[in-house]
Amino acid sequence: MPLFACPTCEKLISKRAHSCPQCGEPDPFNYYSRKSWIERLVWTVVIVAIVVFSWQVLFPMLMEAVR
């Protein structure tokens, strides 16, 4: 895995490092904050799809069964 210069201290570290071992900068390349943003977006889309499916398919079936 290639190494990159830390934006704070210029030492070579992995892009996936949780913090720089030299200066202690937390998430120096914002790798984990970008990853969490994408995960939140994916989960939001999944939840919205479940709600829409439930509203359009399951709710009418439930109403028909109650009658």
Long-range contacts (C-beta under 8 A, 24 or more apart in sequence): 4-29
